[in-house]
Amino acid sequence: MKDGLKPTVLVVDDEESICKVLGRFLKQQMRLSCDTFSDPEEALRTFDRGRYSAAIVDVRMPELDGLELMTMLHKEDPHLPVIVLTALDDWETAVNAMRLGAFNFINKPFSAEQVESVLAHALEQHKLNSELREKKADVPNVHIIGKSAAIRRVLDLIKRVSPTDSTVLVTGESGTGKELVARAIHLGSPRRHNAFVAVNCGAFPDSLLESELFGHVKGAFTSAVSDKTGMFEVANKGTFFLDEIGETSQMIQVKLLRVLETHEVRPVGATKARKVDTRVIAATNRNLEEEVEKGNFRYDLFYRLNVIPIHLPPLRERRDDIPLLVGYFVSRYAERTGRNLSAANISPEAWEIIEGYSWPGNVRELENVVNRAFTLMEGDRIKAEDLG
């Protein structure tokens, strides 16, 4: 990004009038920097990697097809969000563009509100992804992929809540990406240079979970041959992610409530409490309000945790995101294996199955199916039978 802190947008359309209208709107109304080209080949020749935060490209251009141009731009800058301009009735091209990696599309004739909404989200996601890539050495593979209204709301909440110290409760079915949300909040917070610690509360029996969370002192129980620091203390000054909080017993819930109220932990067998400064993010695939009504979850702990609720919808409720997710998983698989692969290697029949399936295992299941299909692929196309 150049021109100080002002994002720069690339606009390519063979109609000079469209370039002028978009250029004027982006500069005057959205206060952005903008480079416009009516010649796509010139845009490609002068393309400066890292200069642009987003691109708006017309699909139908005589010199160079917009989808080809998008592919070439992505070779130069794989992280550039590209928005394609399509005719109102050209739905097939719009869908194809999404499958090939477009961030979103805008139909012609377009309104100022359309352009502003889609572009603002593209710039927001580019900024967030840039920040996440900067932290890749500390927290690898943190990506929240999507353009649906539901995911835009999630990204907006992440952006707003990250700079605060508010407790967050992330809800959603298994495989929807609850830990990714927690990591993104941590990376956007003032605590990002300190530890992010995650514990799955459902993976431990009560006796072990208590020791895991709060620690113990030597001699606290038969196998306690030395002091153990609990995860709350390990996460001091950082963020503590409590996954599957709905699986905890009443005994553990009481102790968690005390930590949230007093900011102190008392290791098992210790006589004195220790101060901790830890931000808590909890997650569950249960409906905790129903669990409260049933008496399975403490209402006072629920209200302590539910300061900022973030709900992740199941994949079947955000089908528009499936092509983006598939494209991302394929590119990551290609990078990892050194193979020249893209979403274009998926046959129309396979796409029909991918987009029509309900995905009960959500994003995690989709990723597993994509990886397995490309691993077992024969030839250069994923066929319907390769999806298992």
RODO-2510 file (C-alpha; in nm, 4 decimals, decimal comma):
residues 388
     n   res          X          Y          Z
     1     m     0,0000     0,0000     0,0000
     2     k     0,1375     0,3364    -0,1012
     3     d     0,0148     0,6957    -0,0709
     4     g     0,0565     0,6922     0,3061
     5     l    -0,2145     0,4970     0,4827
     6     k    -0,4649     0,5376     0,1969
     7     p    -0,5470     0,2063     0,0216
     8     t    -0,4981     0,2008    -0,3553
     9     v    -0,7479     0,0257    -0,5823
    10     l    -0,6782    -0,0989    -0,9361
    11     v    -0,9655    -0,0516    -1,1857
    12     v    -0,9548    -0,2188    -1,5286
    13     d    -1,2410    -0,1778    -1,7791
    14     d    -1,2205    -0,1326    -2,1543
    15     e    -1,4968     0,1314    -2,1316
    16     e    -1,3232     0,4579    -2,0413
    17     s    -1,6523     0,6005    -1,9117
    18     i    -1,6712     0,3224    -1,6488
    19     c    -1,3101     0,3900    -1,5476
    20     k    -1,3869     0,7594    -1,5032
    21     v    -1,7058     0,6989    -1,3027
    22     l    -1,5401     0,4454    -1,0720
    23     g    -1,2208     0,6507    -1,0392
    24     r    -1,4133     0,9624    -0,9419
    25     f    -1,6326     0,7725    -0,6928
    26     l    -1,3421     0,5923    -0,5234
    27     k    -1,1376     0,9111    -0,4879
    28     q    -1,4088     1,1594    -0,3963
    29     q    -1,6620     0,9497    -0,2049
    30     m    -1,4545     0,6680    -0,0542
    31     r    -1,1352     0,8764    -0,0160
    32     l    -0,9210     0,6066    -0,1753
    33     s    -0,6288     0,6201    -0,4139
    34     c    -0,7083     0,4704    -0,7533
    35     d    -0,5294     0,3671    -1,0758
    36     t    -0,7587     0,3162    -1,3777
    37     f    -0,6768     0,1360    -1,7048
    38     s    -0,8882     0,0862    -2,0155
    39     d    -0,6175    -0,1441    -2,1546
    40     p    -0,5841    -0,4653    -1,9482
    41     e    -0,2456    -0,5484    -2,0999
    42     e    -0,1084    -0,2126    -1,9891
    43     a    -0,2499    -0,2728    -1,6407
    44     l    -0,0645    -0,6035    -1,6308
    45     r     0,2621    -0,4587    -1,7641
    46     t     0,2701    -0,1820    -1,5031
    47     f     0,1349    -0,3927    -1,2147
    48     d     0,3299    -0,3295    -0,8939
    49     r     0,2969    -0,6120    -0,6400
    50     g     0,2032    -0,4801    -0,2979
    51     r     0,0742    -0,1478    -0,4313
    52     y    -0,2924    -0,2453    -0,4445
    53     s    -0,5322    -0,3426    -0,1672
    54     a    -0,8051    -0,4503    -0,4117
    55     a    -0,8839    -0,4634    -0,7838
    56     i    -1,2051    -0,4137    -0,9830
    57     v    -1,1894    -0,5878    -1,3220
    58     d    -1,4443    -0,6097    -1,6033
    59     v    -1,5050    -0,9657    -1,7257
    60     r    -1,5793    -0,8880    -2,0915
    61     m    -1,2825    -0,7104    -2,2538
    62     p    -1,1654    -0,7617    -2,6134
    63     e    -0,7872    -0,7478    -2,5601
    64     l    -0,7669    -0,9780    -2,2586
    65     d    -1,0505    -1,1664    -2,0905
    66     g    -1,1139    -1,0445    -1,7347
    67     l    -1,0844    -1,3943    -1,5867
    68     e    -0,7482    -1,4414    -1,7569
    69     l    -0,6382    -1,1036    -1,6238
    70     m    -0,7500    -1,2027    -1,2724
    71     t    -0,5463    -1,5241    -1,2938
    72     m    -0,2383    -1,3287    -1,4050
    73     l    -0,2843    -1,0702    -1,1289
    74     h    -0,3076    -1,3496    -0,8726
    75     k     0,0190    -1,4955    -1,0000
    76     e     0,1807    -1,1597    -0,9251
    77     d    -0,0041    -1,1035    -0,5973
    78     p    -0,1914    -1,4136    -0,4683
    79     h    -0,3522    -1,2180    -0,1835
    80     l    -0,5083    -0,9407    -0,3946
    81     p    -0,8912    -0,9379    -0,3633
    82     v    -1,0297    -0,9099    -0,7184
    83     i    -1,3888    -0,7932    -0,7723
    84     v    -1,5285    -0,8689    -1,1180
    85     l    -1,7836    -0,6605    -1,3081
    86     t    -2,0397    -0,8736    -1,4941
    87     a    -2,3570    -0,8213    -1,6967
    88     l    -2,6802    -0,8448    -1,4975
    89     d    -2,7887    -1,1705    -1,6646
    90     d    -2,4430    -1,3337    -1,6779
    91     w    -2,4776    -1,5430    -1,3624
    92     e    -2,2743    -1,8343    -1,5010
    93     t    -1,9691    -1,6132    -1,5579
    94     a    -2,0039    -1,4634    -1,2103
    95     v    -2,0101    -1,8091    -1,0487
    96     n    -1,7154    -1,9212    -1,2604
    97     a    -1,5205    -1,6131    -1,1530
    98     m    -1,5839    -1,7015    -0,7867
    99     r    -1,4637    -2,0547    -0,8471
   100     l    -1,1457    -1,9217    -1,0042
   101     g    -1,0699    -1,6998    -0,7054
   102     a    -1,2639    -1,3746    -0,7417
   103     f    -1,3390    -1,2075    -0,4091
   104     n    -1,6878    -1,1033    -0,5219
   105     f    -1,8742    -0,9712    -0,8232
   106     i    -2,0798    -0,6611    -0,9051
   107     n    -2,3473    -0,6593    -1,1743
   108     k    -2,3667    -0,3852    -1,4345
   109     p    -2,5343    -0,1414    -1,4143
   110     f    -2,4154    -0,0940    -1,0578
   111     s    -2,5044     0,1481    -0,7801
   112     a    -2,2685     0,3487    -0,5629
   113     e    -2,3954     0,1579    -0,2580
   114     q    -2,3073    -0,1758    -0,4217
   115     v    -1,9553    -0,0680    -0,5062
   116     e    -1,8943     0,0819    -0,1632
   117     s    -2,0277    -0,2221     0,0261
   118     v    -1,8364    -0,4863    -0,1722
   119     l    -1,5148    -0,2862    -0,1950
   120     a    -1,5150    -0,1880     0,1735
   121     h    -1,5398    -0,5548     0,2705
   122     a    -1,2614    -0,6489     0,0270
   123     l    -1,0337    -0,3832     0,1765
   124     e    -1,1215    -0,4944     0,5290
   125     q    -1,0427    -0,8590     0,4536
   126     h    -0,7181    -0,7633     0,2745
   127     k    -0,6091    -0,5654     0,5807
   128     l    -0,6994    -0,8464     0,8219
   129     n    -0,5302    -1,1121     0,6087
   130     s    -0,2177    -0,8928     0,5821
   131     e    -0,2051    -0,8689     0,9609
   132     l    -0,2535    -1,2438     0,9946
   133     r     0,0258    -1,3150     0,7442
   134     e     0,2597    -1,0880     0,9420
   135     k     0,1965    -1,3110     1,2433
   136     k     0,2231    -1,6361     1,0492
   137     a     0,5434    -1,7383     1,2259
   138     d     0,3650    -1,7206     1,5607
   139     v     0,0189    -1,8433     1,4649
   140     p     0,0225    -2,0282     1,1294
   141     n    -0,2688    -2,0792     0,8927
   142     v    -0,5140    -1,8365     1,0536
   143     h    -0,7555    -1,7559     0,7729
   144     i    -1,1251    -1,6791     0,7888
   145     i    -1,2463    -1,7197     0,4328
   146     g    -1,5833    -1,5943     0,3127
   147     k    -1,7883    -1,3204     0,1522
   148     s    -2,1365    -1,4105     0,2830
   149     a    -2,3309    -1,1679     0,5000
   150     a    -2,2887    -1,4005     0,7992
   151     i    -1,9095    -1,4076     0,7679
   152     r    -1,8972    -1,0318     0,7089
   153     r    -2,0798    -0,9896     1,0407
   154     v    -1,8284    -1,2207     1,2107
   155     l    -1,5331    -1,0279     1,0646
   156     d    -1,6903    -0,7000     1,1727
   157     l    -1,7338    -0,8282     1,5285
   158     i    -1,3743    -0,9550     1,5341
   159     k    -1,2506    -0,6137     1,4228
   160     r    -1,4570    -0,4323     1,6853
   161     v    -1,3928    -0,6640     1,9787
   162     s    -1,0212    -0,7370     1,9221
   163     p    -0,8817    -0,4116     2,0682
   164     t    -1,0858    -0,4597     2,3872
   165     d    -1,0418    -0,6996     2,6772
   166     s    -1,4025    -0,8199     2,6700
   167     t    -1,4757    -1,1863     2,7271
   168     v    -1,6067    -1,3493     2,4084
   169     l    -1,8291    -1,6560     2,3636
   170     v    -1,7985    -1,8167     2,0175
   171     t    -2,0794    -2,0564     1,9269
   172     g    -2,1299    -2,2874     1,6316
   173     e    -2,1325    -2,6483     1,5204
   174     s    -1,8160    -2,8568     1,5181
   175     g    -1,5907    -2,7726     1,2244
   176     t    -1,7149    -2,4168     1,1703
   177     g    -1,3856    -2,2539     1,2735
   178     k    -1,4371    -2,1343     1,6303
   179     e    -1,0676    -2,1513     1,7187
   180     l    -0,9803    -1,9483     1,4057
   181     v    -1,2070    -1,6719     1,5348
   182     a    -1,0374    -1,6827     1,8747
   183     r    -0,6910    -1,6650     1,7155
   184     a    -0,7961    -1,3755     1,4908
   185     i    -0,9242    -1,1829     1,7940
   186     h    -0,5958    -1,2479     1,9741
   187     l    -0,3894    -1,1294     1,6755
   188     g    -0,5895    -0,8087     1,6552
   189     s    -0,5545    -0,7344     2,0254
   190     p    -0,2899    -0,5541     2,2325
   191     r    -0,2053    -0,9003     2,3746
   192     r    -0,0941    -1,0383     2,0344
   193     h     0,2765    -1,0444     2,1296
   194     n     0,2010    -1,2729     2,4257
   195     a     0,0790    -1,6314     2,4430
   196     f    -0,2354    -1,7721     2,2848
   197     v    -0,3219    -2,0861     2,4805
   198     a    -0,6009    -2,3255     2,3793
   199     v    -0,7487    -2,6051     2,5895
   200     n    -1,0275    -2,8420     2,4842
   201     c    -1,2313    -2,8824     2,8012
   202     g    -1,4031    -3,1925     2,6638
   203     a    -1,0752    -3,3793     2,6261
   204     f    -1,0042    -3,4196     3,0000
   205     p    -1,1803    -3,5849     3,2931
   206     d    -1,2575    -3,3449     3,5793
   207     s    -0,9559    -3,4331     3,7930
   208     l    -0,7114    -3,3752     3,5074
   209     l    -0,8905    -3,0667     3,3716
   210     e    -0,8684    -2,8932     3,7080
   211     s    -0,4924    -2,9482     3,7195
   212     e    -0,4568    -2,8497     3,3514
   213     l    -0,6402    -2,5192     3,3989
   214     f    -0,5255    -2,4114     3,7434
   215     g    -0,2084    -2,6136     3,8071
   216     h    -0,1129    -2,8046     4,1193
   217     v     0,1568    -2,8103     4,3830
   218     k     0,3827    -3,1007     4,4649
   219     g     0,2058    -3,3547     4,6855
   220     a    -0,1454    -3,2287     4,6059
   221     f    -0,2363    -3,5852     4,5033
   222     t    -0,0546    -3,9172     4,4620
   223     s     0,0949    -3,8540     4,1178
   224     a     0,1799    -3,4864     4,1833
   225     v     0,5561    -3,5399     4,2115
   226     s     0,6347    -3,1756     4,1240
   227     d     0,4659    -2,8376     4,0868
   228     k     0,2702    -2,7844     3,7659
   229     t     0,1853    -2,4418     3,6239
   230     g    -0,1761    -2,4220     3,5086
   231     m    -0,2747    -2,2947     3,1636
   232     f    -0,4303    -1,9790     3,3057
   233     e    -0,0848    -1,8799     3,4291
   234     v     0,0817    -1,9908     3,1050
   235     a    -0,1568    -1,7529     2,9248
   236     n    -0,0781    -1,4634     3,1592
   237     k    -0,0756    -1,1308     2,9654
   238     g    -0,2128    -1,3226     2,6660
   239     t    -0,5355    -1,4955     2,5589
   240     f    -0,6809    -1,8190     2,6944
   241     f    -0,9166    -2,0077     2,4618
   242     l    -1,1472    -2,2502     2,6424
   243     d    -1,2910    -2,4768     2,3736
   244     e    -1,6028    -2,6865     2,4393
   245     i    -1,6800    -2,4971     2,7589
   246     g    -2,0235    -2,6619     2,7617
   247     e    -1,8632    -2,9973     2,8496
   248     t    -1,7379    -2,8787     3,1916
   249     s    -1,8816    -3,0020     3,5201
   250     q    -2,0447    -2,7802     3,7824
   251     m    -1,7296    -2,8089     3,9947
   252     i    -1,5069    -2,6739     3,7169
   253     q    -1,7648    -2,4071     3,6328
   254     v    -1,7510    -2,2716     3,9888
   255     k    -1,3733    -2,2429     3,9704
   256     l    -1,3856    -2,0754     3,6275
   257     l    -1,6388    -1,8250     3,7567
   258     r    -1,4093    -1,7357     4,0449
   259     v    -1,1164    -1,6742     3,8075
   260     l    -1,3305    -1,4424     3,5936
   261     e    -1,4526    -1,2533     3,8999
   262     t    -1,1267    -1,2223     4,0936
   263     h    -0,8555    -1,2632     3,8250
   264     e    -0,6902    -1,5136     4,0563
   265     v    -0,6159    -1,8851     4,0316
   266     r    -0,5467    -2,1262     4,3130
   267     p    -0,3517    -2,4358     4,2055
   268     v    -0,4774    -2,7680     4,3403
   269     g    -0,3297    -2,8180     4,6886
   270     a    -0,2098    -2,4537     4,7193
   271     t    -0,3034    -2,2304     5,0127
   272     k    -0,2595    -1,8991     4,8319
   273     a    -0,4149    -1,7644     4,5138
   274     r    -0,2042    -1,6152     4,2319
   275     k    -0,2976    -1,3120     4,0234
   276     v    -0,3454    -1,3646     3,6490
   277     d    -0,4058    -1,1143     3,3706
   278     t    -0,5620    -1,3257     3,0978
   279     r    -0,8273    -1,2546     2,8387
   280     v    -1,0757    -1,5408     2,8122
   281     i    -1,2441    -1,6525     2,4905
   282     a    -1,4743    -1,9534     2,5245
   283     a    -1,6417    -2,1674     2,2597
   284     t    -1,9106    -2,4319     2,2467
   285     n    -2,1202    -2,6300     2,0017
   286     r    -2,4006    -2,6511     2,2571
   287     n    -2,6859    -2,4062     2,3158
   288     l    -2,5732    -2,2779     2,6549
   289     e    -2,9006    -2,0954     2,7224
   290     e    -3,0810    -2,4291     2,6974
   291     e    -2,8131    -2,5892     2,9168
   292     v    -2,8717    -2,3158     3,1762
   293     e    -3,2467    -2,3869     3,1718
   294     k    -3,1777    -2,7586     3,2173
   295     g    -2,9473    -2,6860     3,5115
   296     n    -2,6392    -2,8224     3,3344
   297     f    -2,4591    -2,4889     3,3094
   298     r    -2,4358    -2,2114     3,5681
   299     y    -2,6298    -1,8994     3,4685
   300     d    -2,3778    -1,6691     3,6408
   301     l    -2,0867    -1,8199     3,4451
   302     f    -2,2877    -1,8005     3,1217
   303     y    -2,3446    -1,4283     3,1662
   304     r    -1,9790    -1,3749     3,2537
   305     l    -1,8739    -1,5494     2,9329
   306     n    -2,1444    -1,4144     2,7028
   307     v    -2,0291    -1,0513     2,7120
   308     i    -1,9640    -1,0520     2,3361
   309     p    -2,1373    -1,3432     2,1573
   310     i    -2,0117    -1,4421     1,8109
   311     h    -2,2051    -1,7099     1,6242
   312     l    -2,0503    -1,9040     1,3363
   313     p    -2,3189    -2,0395     1,1007
   314     p    -2,2905    -2,3915     0,9573
   315     l    -2,1535    -2,4170     0,6040
   316     r    -2,4947    -2,5194     0,4661
   317     e    -2,6216    -2,1718     0,5627
   318     r    -2,3423    -1,9888     0,3769
   319     r    -2,3127    -2,1796     0,0515
   320     d    -2,1823    -1,8694    -0,1293
   321     d    -1,8565    -1,9221     0,0589
   322     i    -1,7994    -2,2774    -0,0671
   323     p    -1,6191    -2,1813    -0,3937
   324     l    -1,3915    -1,9433    -0,2006
   325     l    -1,3110    -2,2080     0,0600
   326     v    -1,2438    -2,4727    -0,2039
   327     g    -1,0148    -2,2341    -0,3928
   328     y    -0,8257    -2,1552    -0,0730
   329     f    -0,7853    -2,5229     0,0251
   330     v    -0,6688    -2,6161    -0,3258
   331     s    -0,4110    -2,3343    -0,3348
   332     r    -0,2833    -2,4323     0,0093
   333     y    -0,2618    -2,7982    -0,0961
   334     a    -0,0777    -2,6990    -0,4160
   335     e     0,1679    -2,4858    -0,2192
   336     r     0,2306    -2,7648     0,0294
   337     t     0,2850    -3,0347    -0,2370
   338     g     0,4531    -2,8226    -0,5047
   339     r     0,1922    -2,9275    -0,7622
   340     n     0,0452    -2,6915    -1,0224
   341     l    -0,3208    -2,7147    -0,9194
   342     s    -0,6203    -2,4842    -0,8962
   343     a    -0,9977    -2,5010    -0,8591
   344     a    -1,0112    -2,5262    -1,2397
   345     n    -0,8992    -2,8908    -1,1973
   346     i    -1,2417    -2,9737    -1,0514
   347     s    -1,4941    -3,1050    -1,3036
   348     p    -1,8455    -2,9515    -1,3332
   349     e    -1,9959    -3,2774    -1,2026
   350     a    -1,7744    -3,2645    -0,8940
   351     w    -1,8620    -2,8968    -0,8402
   352     e    -2,2307    -2,9880    -0,8521
   353     i    -2,1822    -3,2382    -0,5701
   354     i    -1,9647    -3,0022    -0,3646
   355     e    -2,2155    -2,7191    -0,3867
   356     g    -2,5201    -2,9409    -0,3287
   357     y    -2,3941    -3,1407    -0,0286
   358     s    -2,5087    -3,0365     0,3210
   359     w    -2,1586    -3,0616     0,4813
   360     p    -2,2574    -3,1769     0,8326
   361     g    -1,8892    -3,1592     0,9316
   362     n    -1,8753    -2,8021     0,8014
   363     v    -1,5509    -2,6348     0,6886
   364     r    -1,3317    -2,9042     0,8427
   365     e    -1,5114    -3,1754     0,6428
   366     l    -1,4872    -2,9706     0,3214
   367     e    -1,1121    -2,9275     0,3687
   368     n    -1,0640    -3,2988     0,4313
   369     v    -1,2636    -3,3949     0,1206
   370     v    -1,0690    -3,1491    -0,0992
   371     n    -0,7325    -3,2713     0,0295
   372     r    -0,8288    -3,6382    -0,0120
   373     a    -0,9656    -3,5831    -0,3639
   374     f    -0,6491    -3,4094    -0,4849
   375     t    -0,4270    -3,6652    -0,3163
   376     l    -0,6030    -3,9554    -0,4886
   377     m    -0,6713    -3,7746    -0,8185
   378     e    -0,5904    -3,9654    -1,1355
   379     g    -0,5174    -3,7473    -1,4367
   380     d    -0,5706    -3,3724    -1,4158
   381     r    -0,9399    -3,3539    -1,3166
   382     i    -1,1314    -3,4179    -0,9948
   383     k    -1,4311    -3,6287    -1,0945
   384     a    -1,7494    -3,6900    -0,8981
   385     e    -1,6317    -4,0333    -0,7825
   386     d    -1,3084    -3,8819    -0,6408
   387     l    -1,5088    -3,7059    -0,3708
   388     g    -1,5736    -4,0318    -0,1903
***
